[in-house]
Amino acid sequence: MASNNFIDYVKICCRSGRGGAGSAHMFRSKGRPLGGPDGGDGGRGGHIILRGNKQLWTLLHLQYKKHVIAGHGVPGSGGLCTGAEGEDVILDVPLGTIARDAETGEIRAEITEDGQEIILTPGGRGGWGNDHFKTSTNQAPTYAQPGEPGQEVWNVLELKLLADVGLVGFPNAGKSTLLSVVSAATPKIADYAFTTLVPNLGVVGYRDYQSFVMADIPGIIEGAAEGKGLGLRFLKHIERNATLLFMIAADSPDIAAEYQVLLSELAQFNPDLLDKRRVLAITKADMLDEELEAEIRATLPADVPHVFISSITQKNMQQLKDLLWQQIQEARREDPKPLRHSIWTPKRADNANEFDDEDTFDDEDSPETQRD
């Protein structure tokens, strides 16, 4: 993914369609001058719908689409004819997209599966025709309900990449090099800090034709929470990971101190990240002999599994994969669906005739009000 094409945040205005008005038509024909009410219901307004598409990786296609407008419902007509529904607008988004209300920050939808569809902004319901209001004492009602208005809401679409393992480390710790070695990904690799400017994904092959997804994000430095370096902008892409792989170079002056700095920056961004499973990888281990390796091992935290690796010489690559696979499987057993957020979905009836007691028109739109 090129840096200028990776868009993980867009703000759009979603305007759903209004519902069509019900008809107050009276049936008239030769031989039946008093045929009674036969007004049809109005069609519902169009929805704004989010749909998961596994072929998409960024929100680039929505970057310049600031307003999304659905079609209006068609009014009902005589002969109990229901109006046509407004045209829905479907927005294809990559897996891992979250939709938030731009004002309140409330999560309104989350897409994690290919083909998954969620109504982001529901259209207004169509009004009832006068046929619904005929009774034994009012056999010729001349009123009908108007259509429910649509909604206009500003939403923020935010992409959080779906991956099993997230790479966390300082710049030039060897994250991109590791990803290029264990997967077919081709991230940019150079000998200067912040070579990685956007997240990269790679599929890591494992035993028996199994695989898992690894995500590489730009490096973190001390003070990132205050905006230093690239800040914490890309840390949201590891919030969904089952396991975090901390990577620290073997030539670091103080490995234990760097590990604590990384933990501190994660805690400032989201304390829940500290609850995730962790693996510590000491990179560039090809420059260590057994004695130096033993000295470093003694300073590492005892509660975190660690491994010394070298992407250049392939040292302990399979051991690292085994360790990560074990952590992933344990995390999945604890939480079979770790990627889900709580999703708020407004209750709406797609069919204009599906009304209930808890979701009715306002008093000003009621038949009694209109009758006056």
C-alpha positions as CSV (number, residue, x, y, z in Angstrom):
1,M,0.0,0.0,0.0
2,A,1.5,3.3,-1.1
3,S,1.6,5.9,1.6
4,N,-0.4,8.4,-0.3
5,N,-3.1,5.9,-1.0
6,F,-3.6,4.6,2.6
7,I,-6.6,6.4,4.0
8,D,-7.9,5.1,7.3
9,Y,-10.2,8.0,8.3
10,V,-13.0,9.8,6.5
11,K,-15.9,12.0,7.6
12,I,-19.1,11.8,5.5
13,C,-22.6,13.2,5.7
14,C,-25.2,10.5,5.3
15,R,-28.7,11.6,4.4
16,S,-31.3,8.9,4.2
17,G,-34.5,9.3,2.1
18,R,-37.8,10.4,3.5
19,G,-40.8,8.1,3.4
20,G,-43.6,8.5,0.9
21,A,-46.9,9.9,2.1
22,G,-49.9,7.6,2.4
23,S,-52.8,8.1,0.0
24,A,-56.3,9.4,1.0
25,H,-57.9,8.1,-2.2
26,M,-61.6,7.1,-2.4
27,F,-62.7,4.3,-4.7
28,R,-65.2,5.4,-7.3
29,S,-66.5,3.4,-10.2
30,K,-69.7,2.9,-12.2
31,G,-72.1,1.1,-10.0
32,R,-70.1,1.8,-6.8
33,P,-70.2,5.6,-6.1
34,L,-69.4,5.0,-2.5
35,G,-66.7,2.4,-2.8
36,G,-64.9,3.5,0.3
37,P,-61.2,4.3,1.1
38,D,-58.5,2.5,-1.0
39,G,-55.5,4.7,-0.4
40,G,-52.2,2.8,-0.5
41,D,-49.2,3.2,1.8
42,G,-46.1,5.3,1.0
43,G,-42.8,3.6,0.3
44,R,-40.0,3.8,2.8
45,G,-37.1,6.1,2.2
46,G,-33.7,4.8,1.1
47,H,-31.2,3.5,3.6
48,I,-27.4,4.3,3.8
49,I,-25.9,0.8,4.1
50,L,-22.3,-0.3,4.9
51,R,-21.1,-3.5,3.3
52,G,-17.9,-5.3,4.0
53,N,-15.6,-6.0,1.0
54,K,-12.5,-8.0,1.5
55,Q,-11.1,-6.7,-1.7
56,L,-10.7,-3.2,-0.2
57,W,-7.7,-2.2,2.0
58,T,-8.3,1.5,2.6
59,L,-11.0,4.1,2.6
60,L,-9.4,6.0,-0.3
61,H,-12.5,5.6,-2.5
62,L,-14.6,7.6,0.0
63,Q,-12.0,10.3,0.7
64,Y,-13.7,12.8,-1.6
65,K,-17.2,11.6,-1.2
66,K,-18.4,14.0,1.5
67,H,-22.2,13.7,1.0
68,V,-24.1,10.4,0.5
69,I,-27.8,10.9,-0.3
70,A,-30.4,8.1,-0.6
71,G,-33.6,8.2,-2.6
72,H,-37.0,9.3,-1.3
73,G,-40.0,6.9,-1.0
74,V,-42.8,7.3,-3.5
75,P,-46.3,8.3,-2.2
76,G,-49.0,5.7,-2.2
77,S,-51.9,5.8,-4.7
78,G,-55.4,4.6,-5.1
79,G,-56.3,0.9,-5.5
80,L,-54.3,0.1,-2.4
81,C,-51.1,0.6,-4.4
82,T,-48.0,1.0,-2.2
83,G,-45.4,3.5,-3.3
84,A,-42.0,2.3,-4.4
85,E,-39.2,2.3,-1.8
86,G,-36.4,4.9,-2.1
87,E,-33.2,3.8,-3.6
88,D,-30.7,2.5,-1.1
89,V,-27.0,3.6,-1.2
90,I,-24.5,0.9,-0.4
91,L,-21.0,1.9,0.7
92,D,-18.4,-0.8,0.3
93,V,-15.8,-0.6,3.0
94,P,-12.8,-2.7,4.0
95,L,-13.1,-5.3,6.8
96,G,-12.3,-3.7,10.2
97,T,-14.2,-0.4,9.5
98,I,-16.0,1.2,12.4
99,A,-18.6,3.9,11.9
100,R,-19.0,6.5,14.7
101,D,-21.3,9.4,15.2
102,A,-19.2,12.5,14.5
103,E,-20.7,14.5,17.3
104,T,-21.1,11.9,20.1
105,G,-18.4,9.4,19.1
106,E,-20.9,6.6,19.6
107,I,-20.1,3.4,17.6
108,R,-23.0,2.9,15.2
109,A,-21.7,0.0,13.1
110,E,-18.7,-2.3,12.7
111,I,-17.8,-4.4,9.7
112,T,-15.7,-7.5,10.3
113,E,-16.9,-10.0,7.7
114,D,-17.0,-10.0,3.9
115,G,-20.5,-9.3,2.6
116,Q,-21.8,-8.1,6.0
117,E,-24.3,-5.3,5.7
118,I,-25.4,-2.9,8.4
119,I,-27.9,0.0,8.0
120,L,-25.9,3.1,9.0
121,T,-28.6,5.7,8.4
122,P,-32.2,4.3,8.1
123,G,-34.6,5.8,5.7
124,G,-38.0,7.2,6.9
125,R,-41.0,5.0,6.9
126,G,-43.8,5.5,4.5
127,G,-47.1,6.8,5.8
128,W,-50.2,4.7,6.0
129,G,-53.0,5.2,3.5
130,N,-56.5,6.0,4.6
131,D,-57.5,2.3,4.1
132,H,-55.8,1.6,7.5
133,F,-58.1,4.0,9.4
134,K,-61.6,2.9,8.3
135,T,-63.7,1.6,11.1
136,S,-67.4,0.7,11.6
137,T,-68.1,4.2,12.8
138,N,-65.8,6.0,10.4
139,Q,-66.2,4.2,7.1
140,A,-64.8,7.0,4.9
141,P,-61.7,8.5,6.4
142,T,-60.3,11.3,4.3
143,Y,-56.9,11.5,5.9
144,A,-53.7,9.6,5.7
145,Q,-50.3,9.7,7.3
146,P,-47.4,11.6,5.9
147,G,-44.0,9.9,5.3
148,E,-41.5,9.9,8.1
149,P,-38.6,12.3,7.4
150,G,-35.1,10.9,6.6
151,Q,-32.1,11.5,8.8
152,E,-29.0,13.6,8.1
153,V,-26.0,12.5,10.2
154,W,-22.3,13.2,10.0
155,N,-20.4,9.9,10.5
156,V,-16.8,9.1,10.9
157,L,-15.5,6.0,9.2
158,E,-12.4,4.6,10.8
159,L,-10.4,1.6,9.6
160,K,-8.7,-0.7,12.1
161,L,-6.8,-3.4,10.3
162,L,-7.7,-7.0,11.1
163,A,-4.7,-9.1,12.0
164,D,-3.7,-11.8,14.4
165,V,-0.3,-10.4,15.4
166,G,0.7,-6.8,15.7
167,L,4.4,-5.7,15.6
168,V,5.4,-3.1,18.2
169,G,8.8,-1.6,18.4
170,F,11.1,1.4,18.0
171,P,12.1,2.6,14.5
172,N,14.7,0.3,12.9
173,A,14.0,-2.6,15.2
174,G,13.6,-4.9,12.2
175,K,9.8,-5.0,12.0
176,S,9.5,-4.5,8.3
177,T,12.4,-6.9,7.6
178,L,10.7,-9.6,9.6
179,L,7.4,-9.1,7.8
180,S,9.2,-9.4,4.4
181,V,10.9,-12.6,5.5
182,V,8.0,-14.5,6.9
183,S,5.4,-13.4,4.4
184,A,5.1,-12.2,0.8
185,A,4.6,-8.6,1.8
186,T,7.1,-6.1,0.4
187,P,7.3,-3.2,2.8
188,K,9.8,-0.5,2.2
189,I,13.1,-1.2,4.1
190,A,15.9,1.3,4.7
191,D,18.5,2.1,7.3
192,Y,16.9,5.3,8.5
193,A,14.2,5.9,11.1
194,F,10.5,5.9,10.2
195,T,11.0,4.1,6.9
196,T,7.5,2.6,7.5
197,L,5.0,5.4,7.2
198,V,1.8,3.4,6.8
199,P,0.7,0.0,8.2
200,N,1.5,-3.2,6.2
201,L,-0.2,-6.6,6.3
202,G,1.4,-9.9,5.6
203,V,0.0,-13.5,5.6
204,V,2.5,-15.8,7.4
205,G,2.5,-19.4,6.3
206,Y,2.5,-22.0,9.1
207,R,2.6,-25.8,9.4
208,D,0.0,-28.0,7.7
209,Y,-1.0,-25.2,5.2
210,Q,-2.3,-23.0,8.1
211,S,-1.6,-19.2,8.3
212,F,-2.0,-16.1,10.3
213,V,-2.0,-12.4,9.5
214,M,0.7,-10.1,10.8
215,A,0.5,-6.3,10.9
216,D,3.5,-3.9,10.9
217,I,2.9,-0.3,12.0
218,P,5.3,2.7,12.0
219,G,7.8,2.7,14.9
220,I,7.0,4.2,18.3
221,I,9.4,6.4,20.2
222,E,9.4,7.7,23.7
223,G,7.0,10.6,23.9
224,A,4.8,9.4,21.1
225,A,1.7,10.1,23.2
226,E,2.7,13.8,23.1
227,G,2.9,13.7,19.3
228,K,6.6,13.0,18.9
229,G,7.6,11.0,15.8
230,L,4.5,9.8,14.1
231,G,2.7,9.8,17.4
232,L,0.1,7.2,18.2
233,R,-2.0,7.6,15.1
234,F,-1.4,4.1,13.9
235,L,-1.7,2.2,17.2
236,K,-5.5,1.8,16.5
237,H,-4.5,-0.9,14.0
238,I,-3.2,-3.2,16.7
239,E,-6.2,-2.9,19.0
240,R,-7.8,-5.9,17.4
241,N,-4.8,-8.2,17.4
242,A,-4.8,-11.3,19.4
243,T,-1.1,-11.1,20.2
244,L,1.4,-8.3,20.3
245,L,5.0,-9.0,19.2
246,F,7.4,-6.6,20.8
247,M,10.6,-6.2,18.8
248,I,13.8,-4.7,20.3
249,A,17.2,-4.7,18.5
250,A,20.0,-6.6,20.2
251,D,22.3,-3.6,19.9
252,S,20.0,-1.5,22.1
253,P,21.8,0.1,25.0
254,D,19.0,-1.0,27.5
255,I,16.6,-3.6,26.2
256,A,14.5,-3.8,29.4
257,A,14.2,0.0,29.5
258,E,13.0,0.1,25.9
259,Y,10.4,-2.6,26.6
260,Q,9.0,-0.5,29.5
261,V,8.9,2.6,27.3
262,L,6.8,0.7,24.7
263,L,4.5,-0.5,27.4
264,S,4.1,3.0,28.8
265,E,3.2,4.4,25.4
266,L,0.6,1.7,24.8
267,A,-0.9,2.3,28.2
268,Q,-1.3,6.0,27.4
269,F,-3.0,5.2,24.1
270,N,-5.3,2.5,25.4
271,P,-4.8,0.7,28.7
272,D,-6.7,-2.4,27.3
273,L,-3.7,-3.1,25.1
274,L,-1.7,-4.2,28.2
275,D,-4.2,-7.1,28.6
276,K,-3.3,-8.6,25.3
277,R,-0.9,-11.6,25.1
278,R,2.7,-10.5,24.4
279,V,5.8,-12.1,22.9
280,L,9.2,-10.4,23.1
281,A,11.6,-10.8,20.1
282,I,15.2,-9.7,20.3
283,T,16.1,-8.9,16.7
284,K,19.5,-8.8,15.0
285,A,20.6,-11.8,17.1
286,D,23.1,-12.8,14.5
287,M,25.6,-10.3,16.1
288,L,25.4,-12.0,19.5
289,D,27.4,-14.9,20.7
290,E,26.2,-17.3,23.4
291,E,27.7,-15.3,26.3
292,L,26.1,-12.0,25.2
293,E,22.8,-13.8,24.6
294,A,22.9,-15.2,28.1
295,E,23.6,-11.7,29.6
296,I,20.7,-10.2,27.8
297,R,18.4,-13.1,28.6
298,A,18.9,-12.4,32.4
299,T,17.6,-8.8,32.0
300,L,14.4,-9.8,30.2
301,P,11.0,-9.8,32.0
302,A,10.2,-13.3,33.3
303,D,6.5,-13.1,32.6
304,V,6.8,-12.6,28.8
305,P,8.0,-15.4,26.5
306,H,10.9,-14.3,24.4
307,V,13.0,-15.5,21.5
308,F,16.2,-14.3,19.9
309,I,15.8,-14.0,16.1
310,S,17.6,-12.8,13.0
311,S,15.7,-12.1,9.8
312,I,18.9,-12.1,7.8
313,T,20.2,-15.5,8.9
314,Q,16.7,-17.0,9.6
315,K,17.7,-17.7,13.1
316,N,14.8,-19.1,15.2
317,M,12.2,-18.1,12.6
318,Q,10.3,-21.3,13.1
319,Q,10.5,-21.1,16.8
320,L,9.0,-17.6,16.6
321,K,6.2,-18.8,14.4
322,D,5.4,-21.7,16.9
323,L,5.3,-19.3,19.8
324,L,3.1,-16.8,18.0
325,W,0.7,-19.6,16.8
326,Q,0.4,-20.9,20.4
327,Q,-0.4,-17.5,21.7
328,I,-3.0,-16.9,18.9
329,Q,-4.8,-20.2,19.6
330,E,-4.9,-19.5,23.3
331,A,-6.3,-16.1,22.7
332,R,-9.0,-17.5,20.4
333,R,-10.0,-20.1,23.0
334,E,-10.5,-17.4,25.6
335,D,-12.5,-15.1,23.2
336,P,-13.8,-16.8,20.0
337,K,-14.7,-13.3,18.6
338,P,-12.1,-10.9,19.9
339,L,-12.7,-8.4,17.1
340,R,-16.2,-7.4,18.0
341,H,-17.3,-4.1,19.5
342,S,-20.7,-3.5,21.0
343,I,-22.8,-2.4,18.0
344,W,-25.7,0.1,18.3
345,T,-28.3,-0.4,15.6
346,P,-31.4,1.7,15.5
347,K,-34.6,-0.3,15.3
348,R,-36.4,0.4,12.1
349,A,-39.0,-1.4,10.1
350,D,-38.2,-1.9,6.4
351,N,-41.8,-2.4,5.5
352,A,-44.1,0.5,5.7
353,N,-46.8,-1.6,7.3
354,E,-44.6,-2.9,10.1
355,F,-45.6,-0.4,12.9
356,D,-45.5,-1.1,16.6
357,D,-46.5,0.7,19.7
358,E,-43.0,1.8,20.7
359,D,-42.2,3.3,17.3
360,T,-45.0,5.5,16.1
361,F,-45.3,8.9,14.4
362,D,-45.2,12.1,16.5
363,D,-48.5,13.5,17.7
364,E,-48.4,16.2,15.1
365,D,-48.5,13.5,12.4
366,S,-51.2,11.4,13.9
367,P,-54.6,10.9,12.1
368,E,-56.5,12.7,14.8
369,T,-54.4,15.8,14.4
370,Q,-54.7,15.7,10.6
371,R,-58.4,15.2,10.8
372,D,-58.8,18.6,12.4
